[in-house]
Amino acid sequence: MKNKSLLFLSILMILLFTACSNNTKVYSLDNITQRFEDAELHLKPQAEDNYPEILNVKPSVYELLDDSLYIYVYESEEQRIEASKELNVEQLFNAPSYVYQTGNVLLIYISLSAPEDNYNKQIEDIVTAAQP
């Protein structure tokens, strides 16, 4: 009986430590787009096209004035990390771009605006606020 109690407590402790160590936030597309709306950066969805897949995930693409925002939502942070290893933004987009990562989400902002007129800082603030 004592061995069973000890085994049960050991398993319980392992589960507890495992649950506490995984503090990664998993976001949905709605979570991310709502953060933009809350910051009064209104995203206009773009029609489906031949947007580049990264690690077998098609992006949701939005217009942000004259710029584009590609949002890739992966099932886990690990998948997003793997996707970012394969990422070559210059080759994919051939335009000035910024890459942001939080949890399971990879965002690529393609800005054709002058640096002082683009949304880089606001997007960075949104992504930083989303960090777990």
C-alpha positions as CSV (number, residue, x, y, z in Angstrom):
1,M,0.0,0.0,0.0
2,K,2.8,2.3,0.9
3,N,4.5,1.7,-2.5
4,K,1.3,2.5,-4.3
5,S,0.9,5.8,-2.5
6,L,4.5,6.6,-3.2
7,L,4.1,5.8,-6.9
8,F,0.9,7.8,-7.1
9,L,2.6,10.8,-5.5
10,S,5.6,10.5,-7.9
11,I,3.3,10.4,-10.9
12,L,1.3,13.4,-9.6
13,M,4.5,15.4,-9.1
14,I,5.8,14.6,-12.6
15,L,2.4,15.7,-14.0
16,L,2.5,18.9,-12.0
17,F,6.1,19.8,-13.0
18,T,5.3,19.0,-16.7
19,A,2.2,21.2,-16.6
20,C,4.0,24.1,-14.9
21,S,7.0,24.0,-17.3
22,N,4.8,24.4,-20.4
23,N,3.8,28.0,-20.2
24,T,3.6,28.5,-24.0
25,K,0.6,30.4,-25.2
26,V,-1.3,29.0,-28.2
27,Y,-3.1,31.7,-30.1
28,S,-5.8,31.5,-32.7
29,L,-6.1,33.7,-35.7
30,D,-9.0,35.5,-34.0
31,N,-6.8,36.2,-30.9
32,I,-4.2,37.8,-33.1
33,T,-6.5,39.8,-35.4
34,Q,-8.4,41.1,-32.3
35,R,-5.2,42.5,-30.9
36,F,-4.8,44.5,-34.1
37,E,-8.3,45.8,-33.8
38,D,-7.8,46.7,-30.2
39,A,-4.8,48.7,-31.2
40,E,-6.9,50.4,-33.9
41,L,-4.9,48.8,-36.7
42,H,-7.7,47.6,-39.0
43,L,-6.8,44.6,-41.1
44,K,-8.5,44.1,-44.4
45,P,-8.6,40.4,-45.4
46,Q,-7.2,39.6,-48.8
47,A,-8.6,37.1,-51.2
48,E,-7.0,33.7,-51.2
49,D,-4.1,33.5,-53.7
50,N,-0.9,31.7,-54.1
51,Y,0.6,33.0,-50.9
52,P,3.8,31.2,-49.9
53,E,3.4,28.3,-47.5
54,I,5.9,27.8,-44.7
55,L,6.2,24.3,-43.3
56,N,2.9,23.4,-45.0
57,V,0.9,26.2,-43.4
58,K,-0.8,28.8,-45.7
59,P,-1.0,32.3,-44.3
60,S,-4.0,34.5,-43.7
61,V,-3.1,37.7,-45.5
62,Y,-4.3,41.1,-44.6
63,E,-3.9,44.6,-46.1
64,L,-2.7,47.2,-43.6
65,L,-3.2,50.4,-45.7
66,D,-0.7,49.9,-48.6
67,D,1.2,47.2,-46.8
68,S,0.7,43.4,-46.3
69,L,0.6,41.3,-43.1
70,Y,1.0,37.5,-43.4
71,I,-0.1,35.6,-40.4
72,Y,0.9,31.9,-40.1
73,V,-0.7,30.0,-37.2
74,Y,0.9,26.7,-36.3
75,E,-0.4,24.1,-33.9
76,S,2.4,24.6,-31.5
77,E,5.4,26.8,-30.6
78,E,7.7,24.0,-31.6
79,Q,6.2,24.0,-35.2
80,R,6.5,27.7,-35.4
81,I,10.2,27.5,-34.3
82,E,10.8,24.9,-37.0
83,A,9.1,27.0,-39.6
84,S,11.2,30.0,-38.7
85,K,14.4,27.9,-39.3
86,E,13.3,27.3,-42.9
87,L,12.3,31.0,-43.4
88,N,14.0,33.0,-46.0
89,V,11.9,36.2,-46.1
90,E,14.0,37.9,-48.8
91,Q,13.7,35.0,-51.1
92,L,9.9,34.6,-50.5
93,F,8.8,38.3,-50.7
94,N,11.6,40.3,-52.3
95,A,10.4,43.4,-50.4
96,P,11.3,45.2,-47.2
97,S,9.9,43.0,-44.4
98,Y,9.7,42.5,-40.7
99,V,9.3,39.1,-38.9
100,Y,7.6,38.7,-35.6
101,Q,7.0,35.6,-33.5
102,T,5.0,34.8,-30.5
103,G,3.8,31.4,-29.2
104,N,2.6,29.4,-32.2
105,V,2.3,32.5,-34.5
106,L,4.6,33.8,-37.1
107,L,3.8,37.2,-38.6
108,I,5.5,38.7,-41.6
109,Y,4.9,42.4,-42.3
110,I,5.7,43.5,-45.9
111,S,6.1,47.3,-45.9
112,L,6.2,49.3,-49.1
113,S,5.8,52.5,-47.0
114,A,8.7,54.7,-45.9
115,P,10.1,53.4,-42.6
116,E,8.8,56.3,-40.6
117,D,5.3,55.7,-42.1
118,N,5.0,52.0,-41.6
119,Y,3.5,50.0,-38.7
120,N,6.6,48.1,-37.6
121,K,6.7,49.6,-34.0
122,Q,2.9,49.1,-33.5
123,I,3.1,45.5,-34.6
124,E,6.1,44.9,-32.5
125,D,4.2,46.3,-29.5
126,I,1.2,44.0,-30.2
127,V,3.4,40.9,-30.5
128,T,5.4,41.8,-27.3
129,A,2.1,42.3,-25.4
130,A,1.1,38.8,-26.6
131,Q,4.2,37.2,-25.2
132,P,3.4,34.6,-22.4
